[in-house]
């Protein structure tokens, strides 16, 4: 367990430690747990070193990121992924960890988009059970209802994506992902609506929406507006950006900064069935 972003204490990760022991897995705490450098879990060098050691240690079978926030992009270029590419292991997290999902996706290796250590005990049972199923190689299927109208259809392809703000920030860098022919997932938290529109326009202008197999929209949580209203909800902004295309689009997917943050295999082959008010994603 490491933190590539914000600082975190042992007491804050205890719920995940307890859960891992229930699963008969042995937790190993990295140097970044309890480390502090202003808002970060230690300085950039420590966070990079901690991640590097866990990537290279063949006795470590998975790396669970303890917390998001901001900071992973500051260390990703300090890490050598060559040994990890020869001996892959699960990298687990979401939000700011989208940096690592994207970097590792470009190596052709799967990662697990799942809840951090923080607050995992307060999330839904499916948040925990889908993470466990993924880690133990069991079948994984996620189905739910949508409150916003979907664009129905079927798709099969590689799942990519993560936090919209992070994907937006990676555009033009070597960590940016190629979404062509893939199923793209996006989610976000605590953004002004005009900024959601800016980000959607940017990834669209970068060609990231052109040739998708499908688009999955997770939690778009706690959005903010200005005194003069933007005039659209976050879901309407996303729909406006993709309405000209013909691939399936589903909203209200149970993943992101929400209580029901179910695990997904990024880089995994997935089948998606979308009806007007429901969907099912199967790996």
MOFENGI-V923400 format. One record per residue. BURIAL is + if it has 9 or more other ideal C-beta (glycine too) atoms within 8 Angstrom, else -. Layout:
BURIAL / BURIAL
This chain:
+ / + / + / + / + / + / + / + / - / - / - / + / + / - / + / + / + / + / + / + / + / - / + / - / - / - / + / - / - / + / + / + / + / - / + / - / + / - / - / + / + / + / - / + / - / + / + / + / + / + / + / + / + / + / + / - / - / - / - / + / - / + / + / + / + / + / + / + / + / + / + / + / + / - / + / + / - / - / + / - / + / - / + / + / - / - / - / - / + / + / + / + / + / + / + / + / + / + / + / + / + / + / + / + / + / + / + / - / + / + / + / + / + / + / + / + / + / + / - / + / - / - / + / + / - / + / + / + / - / + / + / + / + / + / + / - / - / - / - / + / - / + / - / + / - / + / - / - / - / + / + / - / + / - / + / - / + / + / + / + / + / + / + / + / + / + / + / + / - / + / + / - / - / - / + / + / + / - / + / - / - / + / + / + / + / + / + / + / + / - / + / + / + / - / - / + / + / - / + / + / + / + / + / + / - / + / - / + / + / - / - / + / + / + / + / + / + / + / + / + / + / - / + / - / - / + / - / - / - / + / - / + / - / + / + / - / + / + / + / + / + / + / - / - / - / - / + / + / + / + / + / + / + / + / + / + / + / + / - / + / + / + / + / + / + / + / + / + / - / + / + / + / - / + / - / - / - / + / + / + / + / + / +
